[in-house]
Structure formats: C-alpha cells, structure tokens
C-alpha cells in the first residue's frame, strides 16, 4: 500500500523585513513544488530533498548556494548535509568553495564510507564527481546580512524519510567556522519509524545542545508539534534563535521557532503547497 507523501522546507530562522516577505514565500513555494513533483511521481524522499534544496540554493533570497554570505576574509564557504532515514546513511560537506549546489555534493557521499568531508577534501570530492562549478555572482554583496540555513524534510509514498540542510554560513565569521548544518544529530536527523527534522538558527547553540538528537528522542512519544516546541524551548539554556521543521513516522508535519519569522513551505499528497512566515499561520 502506498503512503501519503509529505514535504516541508524552511528558509531560515530570522527577522524578515516586510519588503522581503513575498520573496521568501515565493521561494519556499517553489522549493516545495520541486520536491512535491518528485514525490508525486513516486520518487524517493532523498530525491525530493535534493530537488527542493537545489531550488533554494539557486535562489539568492536564501543564504545557501548563490545567496551565500562572505566570511571575514571575503571568501564563501558552503556547508550541506543529507540523511537517509531508511539506511541511516549521511553525506555532508563543510567549507566547500566554488560549487553551485553543495547539496548535490553531500548527496553523492550518501553511499560512501565517509560521512563528512571538509575544506580541500570536500572540494576534491566535488571535482571528482563532476559537480557543477558556480559562476558569478555566487555570493550576496559584501556586507549583506545572512538569512540562515535552508532545509527540507520529506516522506515518500514508500514510507521513506529524509532530511537535508544547506547554508552559506555567517557574514564576517572566522574562516573555517562550521556550525550545526553538517553535523548529524545537531542540525538534522532522519530515521525510519521515528521521523525527520531540520533546524536553522544560531549554529553553535544548536550544536551544543545536539538539538536534532534531542527532538528525535522525544518524537515518538510526543508527536511532531510538541517535540518541535520542546526542542526550540531548549534554546533558552544557551540563548539564541532557532527554528525546526519536523515530520513524524507517518509524515505528519509541524514546525516551531523562537525567531521573529521562520519561512516555511509545506505540501501533502492531495493538498496544495502553502507558505508561512510564522508558526501561527500554520495552525490557522
């Protein structure tokens, strides 16, 4: 029997200026539609996550791929990760330079022995698999304010779950800085019969709490909405903003955040795509 597919994306936990609200809604809708097309055709959750995140990496509205920001030295370092809930395979890269879609590079690592490649090792692997080089403009203009990580969780018609993230880092940080994005159990996780989660926000705080792991531990007992809310509530221990999108074991979606806004897109089989800038809109 085929399951009812579900997909959610997020564009970052942050304050969105009024002039940028329409672009964030449109970008989330486009990403959801790209992933939903894969799921509707019977494709896997992994393929849907890649398709959705690629869409956001190509949209300079978001801090990933073409919309990435620059570090203290004026360079762009990209992080991305993806996880297959059926096999627990993880592919992640950090400090990747000069590639248009880091999620493609992360996905190519899924069946490799390596879980995470960084810096020159990530660049060499991207070249080895023939990943597409980025053309100008890769990064947002110098001095632009970053708008955080993009992410996706998906549940396919075969019961498969997947989670993925991509980010262009933080403006002006020390070169080599890595946040929660490529760390399984911190910024993301997926496991069959449990669920999937993808976070965004202050990466160091999320990593200190191993926030995705905490959420997954509580998800079966509490359900998506309560587990998401409790995970975000943990941020009070270390300070900072965060948001998360969550699917339970059967694909029921929810999200939570303590930031002013959290751009999210959502679709389920038989339901059209919707976009939200705050969790209050999701429950209306």
N, C-alpha and C positions, 0 to 999 in steps of 0.2 A: 504494500500500500504506500502511495506517495504521501509525503508530508506537505504541510503548508509552509512555503518558504517565507523568510523574513529577512530584511536587511535594514541596518541603521548606519549612518555616517555622522561624524562630527567635524567641525571646522575650527575648534579651539575654544578654550575657556578663557574669556577676556571681556573687556568692555568694548562693545561695537558702536562706533559713532553713528548717529542717525543717517548720515549720508552713505554709509557702507552697509546698512541693513539689507537693502534689496539685493546687493551683490552676494552677500552671504547666504541669503535664502535661495537665490538662483543657483549658486554654486553647489549647495547641498542637494537641491533637487536634481541637478544634472548628474551628480555623482550617484545618487540613489537610483536614478533611471538607468545609468550604465550598468550598475550591479544587478538591478532587478531584471534587466533584459537577459543577463546570463542565467539567473535562477529560473526565470520563466521558461527558458529553453531547455531546462533540465541540467544546467551546468552546476559545477561544484561550488561550495561556499568559498573555497580558496580562490577560484577564478573570479568570483563575484567581488571579493575583497580587493583583489588586484585591479580589476576594472574600475571600481569606484574610486580607489585611492589614486590611480593614474589620472583620472579626471580632475581630481583636486590638485595634484601635482602640476598639472598643465594650466591651472587657473591662478593667476597672480594675486587673486583675492586672498589666498591662503598661504601661510608660511610653510611651504613644502615645495620642492622642485623649483619651478620658475619664480615663485614668490618668496624664496628663502631670503633671510637676512644675513648680514656680514658679521664676522667676529671682530675682535679688537684689532687684528692685523688687516682687516678689509677683505678677508677670504670667506668663501662659502663652504661650510662643512655640513653634509647631509646625513641624517640617520633614518633608518627604516627597519621595520620588522614585521613578520607574519608568522602565524601559528596555525597548524592543522589539528583540530580537536580530535580527530579520529586516531591519528598516529602519534600525537604529541611532538611531531617534527616542528622545529623552529628554524627560521632563517632570518638573520639580522646583520645589518651593516652600520658602522658608525664612522664619522669623519670622511665620508665618501665625497670626492671632489670631481666636478665636471661632467656629471651624468644627469640626464633629463628626468629619469624616473627611477629613483632609488628603490621603490617597491618592487620593480622587476628584478633588481639585483638580489634583494632579500629573498624573493620567492624562488630564485634559482638555487639558493642554498638549502631549500627545504629538505631535499633528499641527500644532502651532503653530510659527512661526519661532523663538519664544523657547524657550530650554532651561531657564532658571531665573528665577523671579520671587521677589523678597524684600520683606518688610515690607509697606508700604502698597500696593505694586504687586501682591503676592500676594493681599492682602485684596480689592482692587478686582476682580481677575480672578475670585476665588471668588464675589463678589457678582454679577458679570456672567453667570456660568454657572448661577447659582441654586443653589449648593452649600448644603447643609443647615447652618443655624446650630446651634451647640452650646447645649444647655441645661444648667443646673446639675445635678450637680456636674461640671464639665469636668475639674478638676484634682484630684489627690490632696491630702489635707490638708497645710497648710503644715508644713514640717519633715519630710515624708515622704522616704524615700530612694528616688531614682530607680532604675529597673531596666532602663535602657538601651533601645536601639533594637529594634524588631521588624522582621523581614524575611521575604522569600519569594523562591524561585526555582522556575520551572515549565518543563516541557517538554510540549508538547501532541501530539495524535495526528497533526498535520500537520507535525511537526518544528520548530515554533516554540519559541523560548526567550525568557524574560523574567525580569527581576529587579526587586525593589522594596523600599523601606525606609520606615519612618515612626518618628518619635521625638517625645517631649515634652521633650527637652532634658535639662539637668543642673540639679539643685537648687542655687539660690543663685548662679548664674553671672551675669556681666555681661550686661545687656540687649543684644540684637543678636548674641550669640555664635552662631556657626554651626560645627558640626563636620563630620564626613565624610559625613553622611547624604545631603545633596542634591548631592554632588559626584561626577559620573561618573568612574570610574577610581580613586576613593578608597574610598568605602563600598560601591559596587555597580558591576556591569557585566554586559552580556549581548551575545552576538554569535553569530549562526548559524554552524554548523560549528566553533565553538570551545567555547562553554559559557556558563554564567551563575554569578554569585557575589553574595552579600550578606553584609556584615560587620556586626559590632557590637562596641562596646568603647570605649576611650579615643579619642574622635573626632579630637583634634588629632594624636595619634600616627599614627593610620591615615591621615589626610590628608597628613602629612609624608612618609609612605612611598609614597603613591599605591598602596595595598596591593592593591586590586582589579585595577588595571592590571598589577601585577607577577604576580599569580596567573594572570590570563588569558594572559599571555605564555608561561607555562610549562605551562599546562594541556594543550595538545595533545600535548606530548612526555611529560609525567609522569603524566597521568591525575588524576582528581579527588582521590583520597586523598593522594597525595604532594604535589600542588600546594597543597592546603589546608594540610598540615602545614608545608611550607616557608614559605608566606606568614605563618602565625602565628609561625614561628620568627624572622622578620624583626623582630618586635616587640622583641626583645632589644636592638636597636640604639638604640631611643628610649625603651624602658620602657613599662610599661602593659599592660593586659589587652585581649584581643580574641578573637573567635570568628568563624567564617565557615561558611556553607553553600554547597555547590558542586554543580553539575551539569556533566558533560562534554557533548560534542557530541551524544551519543546519549541523554542523560538519566540516565546513571549517577550516583547521588548519593553525597556524602560530606560530612563536616564535621570541623572541628578547632577547638580553643580552648586558651588558656593560663590561663583563669579557673577558679575552683573549680567552677563549673557553667556550662552553656550549654543552656538549654531549647530543644529541637528537636522538631519533628514531621515525619514522613515518610510518604509513600504512593506506591505504584506501581500501575499497572493490573494487576489480578489479585492484589494484596497489600493487606491491610487496613492502616489507619493505625496508626502506632506513635509513641510519645513517649519522649524521652530527656532526662536531665538532665546526662549526661556522655558523652563520646565512647566510653568503654569499654563502655557499654551497647549502642551501635550495632553494635559488632563481635562481640557475644556470639552 
